[in-house]
Amino acid sequence: MRLVRKLYVAIPNQSNMRILLTTLLSFLLIFPGSDSSSASALQSNGIRVGDKAPEIEMASPDGKMIKLSSLRGQVVLIDFWASWCGPCRRENPNVVRVYKKYNKAKFKTAKGFEIFSVSLDANPKAWQEAIQRDGLIWNSHVSDLKKWRNEAAQTYGVRSIPSSYLIDANGVVIAKNLRGNQLDLELDKLIKGL
């Protein structure tokens, strides 16, 4: 980031170069953490299909700490979202529908299906109200209330929301960013019956 600022000051009359540097500087400010670890996470696109899902442990709306690993043995949709995110709120009815459809389903190699919602909110009241308004009826809702600095979002390489990771009973990522009917199709491959 310091290098970008130095270049910006050093090139006062090159308008195209200044625009490029301004864009780069804005990007670095929007996506916090310009150290080499976040740069490598950006290059690798975070967690990939086939990777073991890293542990997430954060507080629920009532302050209770919840771990992703508490759902081990089940197929889990890790859903990154926020109350202020329009596309997330529009996708929530589909996520609720999928939860209702598959939560009690019999899976070939898992005990069931759960959702682990990770909010990128900063306002706890807005987060809780969105959970209620959107009817997000599952129990695993967590956040560290740091918006884009959310530790789990950083670890998973989340750069936009909604963003999701489907993990199997062993905690391995089997699909990413499934929306609408795509999620049904992927879950149908894993069930014995509804």
HELIX and SHEET records of a PDB file:
HELIX    1   1 ARG A    2  ALA A   10  1                                   9    
HELIX    2   2 SER A   15  ILE A   30  1                                  16    
HELIX    3   3 SER A   36  SER A   44  1                                   9    
HELIX    4   4 LEU A   68  LEU A   71  5                                   4    
HELIX    5   5 GLY A   86  TYR A  102  1                                  17    
HELIX    6   6 PRO A  124  ARG A  133  1                                  10    
HELIX    7   7 LYS A  147  ARG A  149  5                                   3    
HELIX    8   8 GLU A  151  TYR A  156  1                                   6    
HELIX    9   9 ASN A  181  ASP A  188  1                                   8    
SHEET    1   A 2 GLU A  57  ALA A  59  0                                        
SHEET    2   A 2 MET A  65  LYS A  67 -1                                        
SHEET    1   B 5 SER A 140  VAL A 142  0                                        
SHEET    2   B 5 PHE A 113  SER A 119  1                                        
SHEET    3   B 5 VAL A  75  TRP A  81  1                                        
SHEET    4   B 5 SER A 163  ILE A 167 -1                                        
SHEET    5   B 5 VAL A 173  LYS A 176 -1                                        
SHEET    1   C 2 LYS A 106  PHE A 107  0                                        
SHEET    2   C 2 ILE A 191  GLY A 193 -1                                        
END                                                                             
